[in-house]
Amino acid sequence: MTEDEVRAMVLSFPGAEAGVSYGRPSFKVNGKFFTRLRAEDASLALMEVSFDEREMLMEAEPATFHITAHYKDYPSVLARIETLHPGSLRNFLERRRRKIAPRAAVKAYDAHRDADA
């Protein structure tokens, strides 16, 4: 994926907006951290990833998934955008959005998606 493709996908989620976290450009939903592009290693910070899942991802796809010392104690993983599969990104973002979006917004999104299916 490219950085532009990542931005477009992130901003396609209802309520997603560009923001700032710790002085760095990021994306938020409901005023809460959603994800951010890391210029330092062309990666995306993905939240709501258990430690076990993170280890499995890094073992299965080391060219894509990794962490730095900063993220080791958080349920998250870093993903290199160049090798990240778009479907995987959508799934990670959906998981995070469900955690931070207002419940009514999640229900409305699910109802709309189910109606389109």
KOLNU-917989 format. One record per atom (N, C-alpha, C, O): y, z, x; atom name; residue in one letter. Coordinates in Angstrom, 3 decimals. Layout:
N
+----------+----------+----------+------+------+
|       py |       pz |       px | site | code |
+----------+----------+----------+------+------+
|        Y |        Z |        X |   CA |    a |
...
+----------+----------+----------+------+------+
END
This chain:
117
+----------+----------+----------+------+------+
|       py |       pz |       px | site | code |
+----------+----------+----------+------+------+
|   -1.175 |    0.000 |    0.849 |    N |    m |
|    0.000 |    0.000 |    0.000 |   CA |    m |
|    1.238 |    0.000 |    0.894 |    C |    m |
|    1.186 |    0.372 |    2.067 |    O |    m |
|    2.334 |   -0.423 |    0.310 |    N |    t |
|    3.613 |   -0.357 |    1.010 |   CA |    t |
|    4.421 |    0.824 |    0.469 |    C |    t |
|    4.101 |    1.381 |   -0.581 |    O |    t |
|    5.453 |    1.187 |    1.190 |    N |    e |
|    6.317 |    2.278 |    0.735 |   CA |    e |
|    6.952 |    1.922 |   -0.608 |    C |    e |
|    7.077 |    2.787 |   -1.476 |    O |    e |
|    7.352 |    0.676 |   -0.791 |    N |    d |
|    7.945 |    0.251 |   -2.065 |   CA |    d |
|    6.936 |    0.353 |   -3.209 |    C |    d |
|    7.293 |    0.756 |   -4.316 |    O |    d |
|    5.686 |   -0.009 |   -2.949 |    N |    e |
|    4.649 |    0.095 |   -3.984 |   CA |    e |
|    4.404 |    1.563 |   -4.350 |    C |    e |
|    4.218 |    1.897 |   -5.520 |    O |    e |
|    4.405 |    2.429 |   -3.341 |    N |    v |
|    4.217 |    3.853 |   -3.601 |   CA |    v |
|    5.363 |    4.378 |   -4.455 |    C |    v |
|    5.134 |    5.053 |   -5.459 |    O |    v |
|    6.583 |    4.072 |   -4.062 |    N |    r |
|    7.754 |    4.530 |   -4.836 |   CA |    r |
|    7.670 |    4.059 |   -6.284 |    C |    r |
|    7.909 |    4.834 |   -7.210 |    O |    r |
|    7.330 |    2.784 |   -6.476 |    N |    a |
|    7.242 |    2.234 |   -7.830 |   CA |    a |
|    6.183 |    2.967 |   -8.648 |    C |    a |
|    6.408 |    3.278 |   -9.818 |    O |    a |
|    5.027 |    3.246 |   -8.038 |    N |    m |
|    3.979 |    3.949 |   -8.774 |   CA |    m |
|    4.410 |    5.375 |   -9.105 |    C |    m |
|    4.243 |    5.826 |  -10.238 |    O |    m |
|    4.958 |    6.080 |   -8.132 |    N |    v |
|    5.388 |    7.457 |   -8.369 |   CA |    v |
|    6.406 |    7.504 |   -9.499 |    C |    v |
|    6.299 |    8.337 |  -10.399 |    O |    v |
|    7.384 |    6.620 |   -9.457 |    N |    l |
|    8.452 |    6.631 |  -10.465 |   CA |    l |
|    8.006 |    6.082 |  -11.816 |    C |    l |
|    8.745 |    6.185 |  -12.795 |    O |    l |
|    6.804 |    5.498 |  -11.887 |    N |    s |
|    6.290 |    5.002 |  -13.174 |   CA |    s |
|    5.779 |    6.139 |  -14.056 |    C |    s |
|    5.570 |    5.941 |  -15.253 |    O |    s |
|    5.577 |    7.314 |  -13.489 |    N |    f |
|    5.115 |    8.454 |  -14.282 |   CA |    f |
|    6.276 |    9.028 |  -15.092 |    C |    f |
|    7.379 |    9.189 |  -14.568 |    O |    f |
|    6.035 |    9.334 |  -16.360 |    N |    p |
|    7.098 |    9.894 |  -17.187 |   CA |    p |
|    7.700 |   11.153 |  -16.552 |    C |    p |
|    6.981 |   12.053 |  -16.118 |    O |    p |
|    9.006 |   11.192 |  -16.509 |    N |    g |
|    9.707 |   12.356 |  -15.986 |   CA |    g |
|    9.852 |   12.389 |  -14.478 |    C |    g |
|   10.499 |   13.289 |  -13.943 |    O |    g |
|    9.260 |   11.421 |  -13.777 |    N |    a |
|    9.366 |   11.395 |  -12.319 |   CA |    a |
|   10.747 |   10.901 |  -11.912 |    C |    a |
|   11.294 |    9.968 |  -12.499 |    O |    a |
|   11.294 |   11.553 |  -10.890 |    N |    e |
|   12.605 |   11.150 |  -10.388 |   CA |    e |
|   12.693 |   11.444 |   -8.905 |    C |    e |
|   12.012 |   12.329 |   -8.388 |    O |    e |
|   13.543 |   10.685 |   -8.229 |    N |    a |
|   13.780 |   10.927 |   -6.816 |   CA |    a |
|   14.542 |   12.232 |   -6.681 |    C |    a |
|   15.405 |   12.543 |   -7.501 |    O |    a |
|   14.225 |   12.988 |   -5.652 |    N |    g |
|   14.880 |   14.266 |   -5.432 |   CA |    g |
|   14.883 |   14.628 |   -3.968 |    C |    g |
|   14.684 |   13.777 |   -3.101 |    O |    g |
|   15.108 |   15.888 |   -3.704 |    N |    v |
|   15.131 |   16.407 |   -2.339 |   CA |    v |
|   14.347 |   17.716 |   -2.317 |    C |    v |
|   14.530 |   18.574 |   -3.181 |    O |    v |
|   13.483 |   17.859 |   -1.334 |    N |    s |
|   12.735 |   19.095 |   -1.118 |   CA |    s |
|   12.899 |   19.489 |    0.341 |    C |    s |
|   12.567 |   18.725 |    1.247 |    O |    s |
|   13.415 |   20.689 |    0.552 |    N |    y |
|   13.632 |   21.184 |    1.909 |   CA |    y |
|   14.467 |   20.210 |    2.735 |    C |    y |
|   14.223 |   20.011 |    3.925 |    O |    y |
|   15.464 |   19.604 |    2.074 |    N |    g |
|   16.366 |   18.694 |    2.756 |   CA |    g |
|   15.806 |   17.312 |    3.019 |    C |    g |
|   16.448 |   16.508 |    3.695 |    O |    g |
|   14.633 |   17.019 |    2.506 |    N |    r |
|   13.989 |   15.725 |    2.716 |   CA |    r |
|   13.858 |   14.982 |    1.385 |    C |    r |
|   13.681 |   15.605 |    0.338 |    O |    r |
|   13.946 |   13.641 |    1.429 |    N |    p |
|   13.726 |   12.874 |    0.197 |   CA |    p |
|   12.317 |   13.142 |   -0.347 |    C |    p |
|   11.341 |   13.199 |    0.402 |    O |    p |
|   12.244 |   13.301 |   -1.655 |    N |    s |
|   10.960 |   13.564 |   -2.292 |   CA |    s |
|   11.018 |   13.061 |   -3.727 |    C |    s |
|   11.982 |   12.414 |   -4.136 |    O |    s |
|    9.984 |   13.367 |   -4.473 |    N |    f |
|    9.930 |   13.030 |   -5.891 |   CA |    f |
|    9.589 |   14.305 |   -6.644 |    C |    f |
|    8.818 |   15.140 |   -6.171 |    O |    f |
|   10.181 |   14.438 |   -7.830 |    N |    k |
|    9.972 |   15.623 |   -8.641 |   CA |    k |
|    9.629 |   15.222 |  -10.074 |    C |    k |
|    9.944 |   14.121 |  -10.525 |    O |    k |
|    8.989 |   16.125 |  -10.760 |    N |    v |
|    8.734 |   16.031 |  -12.195 |   CA |    v |
|    9.094 |   17.394 |  -12.755 |    C |    v |
|    8.622 |   18.420 |  -12.263 |    O |    v |
|    9.921 |   17.405 |  -13.772 |    N |    n |
|   10.323 |   18.670 |  -14.384 |   CA |    n |
|   10.991 |   19.596 |  -13.358 |    C |    n |
|   10.880 |   20.819 |  -13.444 |    O |    n |
|   11.681 |   18.994 |  -12.394 |    N |    g |
|   12.363 |   19.763 |  -11.357 |   CA |    g |
|   11.441 |   20.368 |  -10.316 |    C |    g |
|   11.892 |   21.128 |   -9.459 |    O |    g |
|   10.159 |   20.044 |  -10.376 |    N |    k |
|    9.180 |   20.606 |   -9.443 |   CA |    k |
|    8.651 |   19.524 |   -8.515 |    C |    k |
|    8.574 |   18.350 |   -8.878 |    O |    k |
|    8.290 |   19.944 |   -7.314 |    N |    f |
|    7.789 |   19.019 |   -6.303 |   CA |    f |
|    6.597 |   18.231 |   -6.828 |    C |    f |
|    5.624 |   18.806 |   -7.317 |    O |    f |
|    6.686 |   16.902 |   -6.721 |    N |    f |
|    5.623 |   15.998 |   -7.155 |   CA |    f |
|    4.916 |   15.443 |   -5.915 |    C |    f |
|    3.702 |   15.591 |   -5.772 |    O |    f |
|    5.667 |   14.812 |   -5.029 |    N |    t |
|    5.143 |   14.273 |   -3.776 |   CA |    t |
|    6.309 |   13.850 |   -2.904 |    C |    t |
|    7.456 |   13.836 |   -3.349 |    O |    t |
|    6.013 |   13.507 |   -1.665 |    N |    r |
|    7.049 |   12.956 |   -0.801 |   CA |    r |
|    6.428 |   12.048 |    0.237 |    C |    r |
|    5.294 |   12.243 |    0.675 |    O |    r |
|    7.207 |   11.048 |    0.616 |    N |    l |
|    6.825 |   10.163 |    1.705 |   CA |    l |
|    7.243 |   10.819 |    3.007 |    C |    l |
|    8.374 |   11.289 |    3.135 |    O |    l |
|    6.350 |   10.853 |    3.961 |    N |    r |
|    6.628 |   11.450 |    5.264 |   CA |    r |
|    6.929 |   10.339 |    6.264 |    C |    r |
|    6.039 |    9.576 |    6.639 |    O |    r |
|    8.171 |   10.252 |    6.689 |    N |    a |
|    8.573 |    9.236 |    7.659 |   CA |    a |
|    7.889 |    9.466 |    9.001 |    C |    a |
|    7.622 |    8.518 |    9.740 |    O |    a |
|    7.605 |   10.734 |    9.313 |    N |    e |
|    7.054 |   11.049 |   10.620 |   CA |    e |
|    5.666 |   10.462 |   10.866 |    C |    e |
|    5.284 |   10.277 |   12.022 |    O |    e |
|    4.902 |   10.165 |    9.819 |    N |    d |
|    3.586 |    9.557 |   10.022 |   CA |    d |
|    3.204 |    8.563 |    8.917 |    C |    d |
|    2.024 |    8.262 |    8.732 |    O |    d |
|    4.198 |    8.059 |    8.189 |    N |    a |
|    3.970 |    7.064 |    7.127 |   CA |    a |
|    2.877 |    7.530 |    6.157 |    C |    a |
|    2.009 |    6.754 |    5.757 |    O |    a |
|    2.941 |    8.803 |    5.793 |    N |    s |
|    1.964 |    9.391 |    4.876 |   CA |    s |
|    2.658 |    9.919 |    3.634 |    C |    s |
|    3.883 |   10.020 |    3.568 |    O |    s |
|    1.848 |   10.247 |    2.670 |    N |    l |
|    2.298 |   10.824 |    1.419 |   CA |    l |
|    1.662 |   12.205 |    1.300 |    C |    l |
|    0.466 |   12.360 |    1.546 |    O |    l |
|    2.446 |   13.196 |    0.929 |    N |    a |
|    1.920 |   14.548 |    0.709 |   CA |    a |
|    1.379 |   14.616 |   -0.714 |    C |    a |
|    2.121 |   14.421 |   -1.677 |    O |    a |
|    0.090 |   14.891 |   -0.841 |    N |    l |
|   -0.567 |   14.961 |   -2.140 |   CA |    l |
|   -0.991 |   16.391 |   -2.410 |    C |    l |
|   -1.680 |   17.008 |   -1.598 |    O |    l |
|   -0.577 |   16.915 |   -3.554 |    N |    m |
|   -0.848 |   18.303 |   -3.922 |   CA |    m |
|   -2.028 |   18.380 |   -4.896 |    C |    m |
|   -2.542 |   17.363 |   -5.361 |    O |    m |
|   -2.439 |   19.615 |   -5.187 |    N |    e |
|   -3.552 |   19.890 |   -6.119 |   CA |    e |
|   -4.874 |   19.347 |   -5.573 |    C |    e |
|   -5.695 |   18.828 |   -6.329 |    O |    e |
|   -5.073 |   19.469 |   -4.267 |    N |    v |
|   -6.308 |   19.041 |   -3.624 |   CA |    v |
|   -6.940 |   20.289 |   -3.014 |    C |    v |
|   -6.380 |   20.890 |   -2.097 |    O |    v |
|   -8.095 |   20.670 |   -3.520 |    N |    s |
|   -8.741 |   21.890 |   -3.024 |   CA |    s |
|   -9.109 |   21.730 |   -1.552 |    C |    s |
|   -9.193 |   20.614 |   -1.039 |    O |    s |
|   -9.324 |   22.846 |   -0.889 |    N |    f |
|   -9.695 |   22.816 |    0.526 |   CA |    f |
|  -11.018 |   22.072 |    0.726 |    C |    f |
|  -11.162 |   21.311 |    1.683 |    O |    f |
|  -11.979 |   22.287 |   -0.170 |    N |    d |
|  -13.264 |   21.586 |   -0.062 |   CA |    d |
|  -13.090 |   20.084 |   -0.255 |    C |    d |
|  -13.649 |   19.285 |    0.497 |    O |    d |
|  -12.313 |   19.705 |   -1.265 |    N |    e |
|  -12.077 |   18.286 |   -1.502 |   CA |    e |
|  -11.352 |   17.661 |   -0.314 |    C |    e |
|  -11.676 |   16.550 |    0.105 |    O |    e |
|  -10.378 |   18.377 |    0.223 |    N |    r |
|   -9.626 |   17.877 |    1.378 |   CA |    r |
|  -10.568 |   17.611 |    2.553 |    C |    r |
|  -10.487 |   16.560 |    3.190 |    O |    r |
|  -11.447 |   18.547 |    2.835 |    N |    e |
|  -12.390 |   18.357 |    3.948 |   CA |    e |
|  -13.276 |   17.138 |    3.715 |    C |    e |
|  -13.530 |   16.358 |    4.633 |    O |    e |
|  -13.743 |   16.984 |    2.483 |    N |    m |
|  -14.585 |   15.836 |    2.147 |   CA |    m |
|  -13.815 |   14.532 |    2.323 |    C |    m |
|  -14.344 |   13.566 |    2.874 |    O |    m |
|  -12.562 |   14.500 |    1.856 |    N |    l |
|  -11.750 |   13.286 |    1.988 |   CA |    l |
|  -11.502 |   12.931 |    3.446 |    C |    l |
|  -11.609 |   11.768 |    3.834 |    O |    l |
|  -11.173 |   13.924 |    4.244 |    N |    m |
|  -10.892 |   13.659 |    5.662 |   CA |    m |
|  -12.144 |   13.203 |    6.403 |    C |    m |
|  -12.064 |   12.396 |    7.329 |    O |    m |
|  -13.293 |   13.718 |    5.998 |    N |    e |
|  -14.542 |   13.289 |    6.623 |   CA |    e |
|  -14.940 |   11.882 |    6.181 |    C |    e |
|  -15.386 |   11.070 |    6.991 |    O |    e |
|  -14.774 |   11.602 |    4.888 |    N |    a |
|  -15.179 |   10.299 |    4.342 |   CA |    a |
|  -14.224 |    9.171 |    4.726 |    C |    a |
|  -14.657 |    8.044 |    4.966 |    O |    a |
|  -12.913 |    9.475 |    4.784 |    N |    e |
|  -11.914 |    8.443 |    5.064 |   CA |    e |
|  -10.872 |    8.954 |    6.068 |    C |    e |
|   -9.711 |    9.157 |    5.711 |    O |    e |
|  -11.289 |    9.160 |    7.321 |    N |    p |
|  -10.355 |    9.712 |    8.311 |   CA |    p |
|   -9.171 |    8.791 |    8.635 |    C |    p |
|   -8.140 |    9.262 |    9.115 |    O |    p |
|   -9.308 |    7.512 |    8.381 |    N |    a |
|   -8.188 |    6.598 |    8.620 |   CA |    a |
|   -7.087 |    6.782 |    7.576 |    C |    a |
|   -5.943 |    6.387 |    7.801 |    O |    a |
|   -7.430 |    7.376 |    6.445 |    N |    t |
|   -6.460 |    7.575 |    5.363 |   CA |    t |
|   -6.020 |    9.028 |    5.258 |    C |    t |
|   -4.821 |    9.307 |    5.245 |    O |    t |
|   -6.963 |    9.954 |    5.184 |    N |    f |
|   -6.637 |   11.349 |    4.878 |   CA |    f |
|   -6.612 |   12.222 |    6.129 |    C |    f |
|   -7.479 |   12.120 |    6.996 |    O |    f |
|   -5.601 |   13.079 |    6.200 |    N |    h |
|   -5.437 |   13.983 |    7.340 |   CA |    h |
|   -4.526 |   15.134 |    6.926 |    C |    h |
|   -4.004 |   15.142 |    5.812 |    O |    h |
|   -4.334 |   16.102 |    7.815 |    N |    i |
|   -3.373 |   17.184 |    7.584 |   CA |    i |
|   -2.654 |   17.483 |    8.899 |    C |    i |
|   -3.058 |   17.027 |    9.969 |    O |    i |
|   -1.602 |   18.244 |    8.788 |    N |    t |
|   -0.915 |   18.793 |    9.953 |   CA |    t |
|   -0.991 |   20.312 |    9.820 |    C |    t |
|   -1.397 |   20.833 |    8.781 |    O |    t |
|   -0.603 |   21.002 |   10.857 |    N |    a |
|   -0.655 |   22.465 |   10.828 |   CA |    a |
|    0.145 |   23.035 |    9.652 |    C |    a |
|   -0.243 |   24.051 |    9.075 |    O |    a |
|    1.245 |   22.393 |    9.302 |    N |    h |
|    2.074 |   22.877 |    8.188 |   CA |    h |
|    1.296 |   22.941 |    6.873 |    C |    h |
|    1.508 |   23.861 |    6.083 |    O |    h |
|    0.413 |   21.994 |    6.627 |    N |    y |
|   -0.284 |   21.884 |    5.342 |   CA |    y |
|   -1.641 |   22.596 |    5.318 |    C |    y |
|   -2.277 |   22.643 |    4.265 |    O |    y |
|   -2.095 |   23.142 |    6.429 |    N |    k |
|   -3.460 |   23.672 |    6.495 |   CA |    k |
|   -3.740 |   24.808 |    5.514 |    C |    k |
|   -4.886 |   24.986 |    5.099 |    O |    k |
|   -2.725 |   25.579 |    5.134 |    N |    d |
|   -2.935 |   26.702 |    4.220 |   CA |    d |
|   -2.570 |   26.389 |    2.771 |    C |    d |
|   -2.528 |   27.291 |    1.934 |    O |    d |
|   -2.312 |   25.145 |    2.476 |    N |    y |
|   -1.932 |   24.727 |    1.121 |   CA |    y |
|   -2.997 |   23.800 |    0.542 |    C |    y |
|   -3.611 |   23.031 |    1.282 |    O |    y |
|   -3.223 |   23.860 |   -0.756 |    N |    p |
|   -4.189 |   22.946 |   -1.385 |   CA |    p |
|   -3.585 |   21.550 |   -1.495 |    C |    p |
|   -3.131 |   21.127 |   -2.558 |    O |    p |
|   -3.593 |   20.855 |   -0.373 |    N |    s |
|   -2.972 |   19.537 |   -0.295 |   CA |    s |
|   -3.633 |   18.725 |    0.801 |    C |    s |
|   -4.410 |   19.243 |    1.603 |    O |    s |
|   -3.310 |   17.448 |    0.819 |    N |    v |
|   -3.782 |   16.547 |    1.864 |   CA |    v |
|   -2.695 |   15.505 |    2.095 |    C |    v |
|   -1.904 |   15.208 |    1.200 |    O |    v |
|   -2.667 |   14.964 |    3.281 |    N |    l |
|   -1.759 |   13.862 |    3.592 |   CA |    l |
|   -2.561 |   12.574 |    3.563 |    C |    l |
|   -3.712 |   12.536 |    3.999 |    O |    l |
|   -1.943 |   11.518 |    3.045 |    N |    a |
|   -2.626 |   10.228 |    2.949 |   CA |    a |
|   -1.739 |    9.138 |    3.535 |    C |    a |
|   -0.592 |    8.971 |    3.121 |    O |    a |
|   -2.273 |    8.401 |    4.495 |    N |    r |
|   -1.540 |    7.285 |    5.093 |   CA |    r |
|   -1.421 |    6.175 |    4.050 |    C |    r |
|   -2.423 |    5.679 |    3.534 |    O |    r |
|   -0.181 |    5.796 |    3.751 |    N |    i |
|    0.028 |    4.858 |    2.640 |   CA |    i |
|   -0.544 |    3.481 |    2.935 |    C |    i |
|   -0.926 |    2.769 |    2.006 |    O |    i |
|   -0.612 |    3.095 |    4.179 |    N |    e |
|   -1.119 |    1.768 |    4.522 |   CA |    e |
|   -2.569 |    1.565 |    4.099 |    C |    e |
|   -2.962 |    0.452 |    3.748 |    O |    e |
|   -3.374 |    2.641 |    4.130 |    N |    t |
|   -4.792 |    2.518 |    3.804 |   CA |    t |
|   -5.177 |    3.217 |    2.491 |    C |    t |
|   -6.347 |    3.220 |    2.109 |    O |    t |
|   -4.201 |    3.799 |    1.813 |    N |    l |
|   -4.480 |    4.513 |    0.560 |   CA |    l |
|   -4.719 |    3.527 |   -0.578 |    C |    l |
|   -3.924 |    2.614 |   -0.799 |    O |    l |
|   -5.819 |    3.721 |   -1.295 |    N |    h |
|   -6.152 |    2.861 |   -2.434 |   CA |    h |
|   -5.238 |    3.207 |   -3.615 |    C |    h |
|   -5.062 |    4.385 |   -3.924 |    O |    h |
|   -4.653 |    2.202 |   -4.280 |    N |    p |
|   -3.746 |    2.481 |   -5.403 |   CA |    p |
|   -4.382 |    3.313 |   -6.519 |    C |    p |
|   -3.719 |    4.176 |   -7.096 |    O |    p |
|   -5.640 |    3.069 |   -6.825 |    N |    g |
|   -6.305 |    3.855 |   -7.860 |   CA |    g |
|   -6.444 |    5.318 |   -7.475 |    C |    g |
|   -6.300 |    6.206 |   -8.315 |    O |    g |
|   -6.722 |    5.560 |   -6.216 |    N |    s |
|   -6.804 |    6.940 |   -5.734 |   CA |    s |
|   -5.450 |    7.619 |   -5.840 |    C |    s |
|   -5.355 |    8.763 |   -6.283 |    O |    s |
|   -4.409 |    6.917 |   -5.435 |    N |    l |
|   -3.072 |    7.494 |   -5.526 |   CA |    l |
|   -2.740 |    7.846 |   -6.963 |    C |    l |
|   -2.237 |    8.938 |   -7.230 |    O |    l |
|   -3.010 |    6.947 |   -7.889 |    N |    r |
|   -2.721 |    7.222 |   -9.300 |   CA |    r |
|   -3.456 |    8.474 |   -9.772 |    C |    r |
|   -2.888 |    9.287 |  -10.502 |    O |    r |
|   -4.706 |    8.635 |   -9.364 |    N |    n |
|   -5.480 |    9.818 |   -9.770 |   CA |    n |
|   -4.886 |   11.106 |   -9.195 |    C |    n |
|   -4.779 |   12.106 |   -9.905 |    O |    n |
|   -4.501 |   11.091 |   -7.922 |    N |    f |
|   -3.888 |   12.273 |   -7.320 |   CA |    f |
|   -2.578 |   12.624 |   -8.022 |    C |    f |
|   -2.312 |   13.792 |   -8.306 |    O |    f |
|   -1.764 |   11.607 |   -8.299 |    N |    l |
|   -0.482 |   11.844 |   -8.952 |   CA |    l |
|   -0.665 |   12.347 |  -10.375 |    C |    l |
|    0.074 |   13.224 |  -10.824 |    O |    l |
|   -1.629 |   11.808 |  -11.076 |    N |    e |
|   -1.899 |   12.258 |  -12.445 |   CA |    e |
|   -2.296 |   13.732 |  -12.446 |    C |    e |
|   -1.836 |   14.500 |  -13.291 |    O |    e |
|   -3.128 |   14.116 |  -11.523 |    N |    r |
|   -3.564 |   15.509 |  -11.421 |   CA |    r |
|   -2.360 |   16.427 |  -11.194 |    C |    r |
|   -2.227 |   17.459 |  -11.851 |    O |    r |
|   -1.490 |   16.046 |  -10.266 |    N |    r |
|   -0.316 |   16.874 |   -9.970 |   CA |    r |
|    0.633 |   16.915 |  -11.162 |    C |    r |
|    1.154 |   17.977 |  -11.500 |    O |    r |
|    0.862 |   15.775 |  -11.798 |    N |    r |
|    1.781 |   15.721 |  -12.935 |   CA |    r |
|    1.304 |   16.630 |  -14.063 |    C |    r |
|    2.113 |   17.309 |  -14.695 |    O |    r |
|    0.017 |   16.648 |  -14.316 |    N |    r |
|   -0.529 |   17.515 |  -15.363 |   CA |    r |
|   -0.241 |   18.986 |  -15.079 |    C |    r |
|   -0.099 |   19.787 |  -16.003 |    O |    r |
|   -0.158 |   19.328 |  -13.822 |    N |    k |
|    0.085 |   20.716 |  -13.428 |   CA |    k |
|    1.549 |   21.119 |  -13.602 |    C |    k |
|    1.838 |   22.271 |  -13.925 |    O |    k |
|    2.478 |   20.177 |  -13.390 |    N |    i |
|    3.897 |   20.552 |  -13.350 |   CA |    i |
|    4.729 |   20.054 |  -14.526 |    C |    i |
|    5.837 |   20.546 |  -14.743 |    O |    i |
|    4.221 |   19.088 |  -15.289 |    N |    a |
|    4.984 |   18.574 |  -16.438 |   CA |    a |
|    4.862 |   19.537 |  -17.614 |    C |    a |
|    3.871 |   20.259 |  -17.724 |    O |    a |
|    5.858 |   19.554 |  -18.492 |    N |    p |
|    5.751 |   20.372 |  -19.705 |   CA |    p |
|    4.523 |   19.952 |  -20.519 |    C |    p |
|    4.187 |   18.769 |  -20.584 |    O |    p |
|    3.869 |   20.915 |  -21.127 |    N |    r |
|    2.642 |   20.607 |  -21.886 |   CA |    r |
|    2.859 |   19.543 |  -22.952 |    C |    r |
|    2.006 |   18.679 |  -23.152 |    O |    r |
|    3.988 |   19.601 |  -23.632 |    N |    a |
|    4.269 |   18.613 |  -24.679 |   CA |    a |
|    4.338 |   17.207 |  -24.085 |    C |    a |
|    3.885 |   16.246 |  -24.707 |    O |    a |
|    4.896 |   17.088 |  -22.896 |    N |    a |
|    4.989 |   15.778 |  -22.243 |   CA |    a |
|    3.604 |   15.269 |  -21.848 |    C |    a |
|    3.334 |   14.072 |  -21.950 |    O |    a |
|    2.733 |   16.158 |  -21.404 |    N |    v |
|    1.367 |   15.763 |  -21.045 |   CA |    v |
|    0.615 |   15.304 |  -22.286 |    C |    v |
|   -0.089 |   14.295 |  -22.247 |    O |    v |
|    0.759 |   16.046 |  -23.396 |    N |    k |
|    0.091 |   15.662 |  -24.648 |   CA |    k |
|    0.590 |   14.311 |  -25.146 |    C |    k |
|   -0.207 |   13.478 |  -25.576 |    O |    k |
|    1.887 |   14.090 |  -25.092 |    N |    a |
|    2.457 |   12.817 |  -25.546 |   CA |    a |
|    1.963 |   11.672 |  -24.672 |    C |    a |
|    1.635 |   10.601 |  -25.181 |    O |    a |
|    1.908 |   11.889 |  -23.365 |    N |    y |
|    1.422 |   10.870 |  -22.432 |   CA |    y |
|   -0.034 |   10.537 |  -22.732 |    C |    y |
|   -0.407 |    9.365 |  -22.767 |    O |    y |
|   -0.861 |   11.564 |  -22.949 |    N |    d |
|   -2.281 |   11.345 |  -23.252 |   CA |    d |
|   -2.441 |   10.580 |  -24.566 |    C |    d |
|   -3.262 |    9.667 |  -24.656 |    O |    d |
|   -1.661 |   10.950 |  -25.584 |    N |    a |
|   -1.755 |   10.280 |  -26.876 |   CA |    a |
|   -1.372 |    8.813 |  -26.754 |    C |    a |
|   -2.027 |    7.947 |  -27.334 |    O |    a |
|   -0.325 |    8.534 |  -26.007 |    N |    h |
|    0.124 |    7.148 |  -25.805 |   CA |    h |
|   -0.944 |    6.354 |  -25.045 |    C |    h |
|   -1.248 |    5.214 |  -25.398 |    O |    h |
|   -1.508 |    6.966 |  -24.002 |    N |    r |
|   -2.525 |    6.285 |  -23.208 |   CA |    r |
|   -3.788 |    6.026 |  -24.027 |    C |    r |
|   -4.389 |    4.957 |  -23.924 |    O |    r |
|   -4.194 |    7.019 |  -24.853 |    N |    d |
|   -5.370 |    6.846 |  -25.697 |   CA |    d |
|   -5.158 |    5.763 |  -26.739 |    C |    d |
|   -6.092 |    5.035 |  -27.074 |    O |    d |
|   -3.942 |    5.646 |  -27.254 |    N |    a |
|   -3.639 |    4.622 |  -28.248 |   CA |    a |
|   -3.702 |    3.218 |  -27.630 |    C |    a |
|   -4.061 |    2.256 |  -28.309 |    O |    a |
|   -3.356 |    3.107 |  -26.360 |    N |    d |
|   -3.395 |    1.819 |  -25.664 |   CA |    d |
|   -4.805 |    1.411 |  -25.263 |    C |    d |
|   -5.061 |    0.236 |  -24.999 |    O |    d |
|   -5.719 |    2.374 |  -25.216 |    N |    a |
|   -7.091 |    2.090 |  -24.739 |   CA |    a |
|   -7.927 |    1.355 |  -25.749 |    C |    a |
|   -9.091 |    1.053 |  -25.485 |    O |    a |
+----------+----------+----------+------+------+
END
